[in-house]
Amino acid sequence: MLLTPGVYNSAYFEHTYLARQMGIELVEGRDLVVHNNIVYMRTTAGLRRVDVIYRRIDDDFVDPLAFRPDSILGSAGLLNAYRAGNVALANAIGTGVADDKALYAYVPAIIRYYLGEEPIIGNVETYLLEDAHQRAYVLDNIEKLVIKAVGESGGYGMLIGPHSTQPQRDEFKRAVLANPRNYIAQPTLSLSRAPCFIDGAVEPRHVDLRPYILYGEDIQIVPGGLTRVALRRGSLVVNSSQGGGSKDTWVLYD
Amino acid sequence: MIGHDIVDLAQLPALFKHYFLDSAYDEMFDRRGQPREHYRPLFQRLNEFSPATLRQRQQAADITFLNQGITFTVYSSDEGTERIFPYDLLPRIITSDEWAIIEKGLKQRITALNLFLNDIYHDGRIFTDNVVPRALVYSCKHFRREMIGLNVPKDVYVAIIGTDLVRLEDGRFVVLEDNLRVPSGVSYMLANRQVIKNVFPRLFSSYNVRPINHYGQVLLSTLRSFARIHRLSRR
């Protein structure tokens, strides 16, 4: 089943779409009940045991007994049922530690350490602001760099140096100095551009690519993914929450 | 920023009158302003369409998105929160060779990150071998003490991932962000394909495009692989 935070979530359309595609139930936290460490779904025909939950709710909200007590999105007792091995969650709890933006700088080393291989796809150069030398360089060159808060996503908590104003830069400098562990910096990237149909003409716009990877019996990647487009002229931000759009992505056969 | 080597753009059809090239990698045109081989059929087809036809196709696409209710929510906006997902009509095309590298690279990266998660919530070998500082991991906002010592089905922590790649000036793809929590957007990938097949049926069939519409089934079998009957093999 797919566990959604509900209609007010920005991705609710997607939750309904995927549940329909898979033919599985779409539920909210209040539709679940945990009894003796077993998760059940309330149905009109009584309780039905749940084995696997594709949860589209952040860790913090999945179980008010374990994490945020004010959460009404999850289900009380879910974490204990999970710990008892009676229900599987996809993704597991606590995976966000591996996409922390400060940890990102270590991923090439992580690949070499576990696999003994060189990374096939590289990283963007990343400055860790906890390090005094790197911090000094970043603060001196802030107008050329991008500063990101490590715990944020969706283009929030970000300063794009070349497109920033002095007050914005000063604000980020203060924030960095107050909590350096919370920020990283990267060079301003020149993302590739793809042709877009805009106001009756074809114009180039910056794009990225988000392939979707599934890991069960083995790892499978559906060819392509979501190409996100910074539709505003000159913009580098492709996030849909920040004026970005998307385009279809074609991967060709040989 | 515009170099002298791209004057050819002036000879492009009127549809491309606002097009420009600079140091950024252009997916469609090479440095000399020639369409790359895999973009040539799209380029030719676009030049056969009249602007009016293209506008009609755009409207057809817009209406499909609207009718299907493909929207997303923007918080803290003055213009209302529910919006049609902005969509661009022209496909982005990736060659088989480019994809082979992306696929291999992502599998490698996800395998390593999954082993990393298993390690930090169990023995922490990577800390004792001084590859990653323990303090860095334990101070992460998303580190969960509750997971220490817990075995997850099949030792798979990250089942559903959406990694953000960007392409640099030299044409290389690099990873910008690993999204290992609750990545979104896959429904737009599927919806985009449905719409473009309807809007450009002939163009689509002239290209040999790999299908994506089995995503839902692969997702379902991924989820099923974690079900109880399979979990009997847990450590």
Interface residues (C-beta under 8 A of the other chain):
Chain A: Y8 N9 S10 A11 Y12 F13 E14 Y17 L18 Q21 M22 G23 I24 D51 V52 Y54 R55 R56 I57 D58 D59 A66 L79 R83 G85 N86 A88 A90 N91 A92 I93 G94 T95 G96 V97 A98 D99 D100 K101 A102 L103 Y104 Y106 V107 A109 I110 I111 Y113 Y114 L115 E117 P119 I120 I121 G122 N123 V124 V150 G151 S153 R181 L189 S190 L191 S192 R193 A194 P195 C196 F197 I198 G200 A201 V202 E203 P204 R205 H206 V207 D208 L209 R210 P211 Y212 I213 L214 Y215 G216 E217 I219 Q220 I221 V222 P223 G224 G225 L226 T227 R228 V229 L231 S240 S241 G243 G244 G245 S246 K247 D248 T249 W250 V251 L252 Y253 D254
Chain B: L15 F16 K17 H18 Y19 F20 L21 S23 A24 Y25 D26 E27 M28 H38 L46 P51 L54 R55 Q58 G69 I70 T71 F72 T73 V74 Y75 F85 P86 Y87 D88 L89 L90 P91 R92 I93 I94 T95 S96 W99 I101 I102 E103 K104 G105 L106 K107 Q108 R109 I110 T111 A112 L113 N114 L115 F116 L117 D119 I120 Y121 I126 D129 V131 V132 L136 V137 S139 C140 K141 H142 F143 R144 E146 M147 L150 N151 V152 P153 K154 V156 Y157 V158 A159 I160 I161 G162 T163 D164 L165 V166 R167 L168 E169 G171 R172 F173 V174 V175 L176 E177 D178 N179 L180 R181 V182 P183 S184 G185 V186 S187 Y188 M189 L190 A191 N192 R193 V195 I196 Y207 N208 V209 R210 P211 I212 H214 Y215 G216 Q217 V218 L219 L220 S221 T222 L223 R224 S225 F226 A227 R228 R231 R234
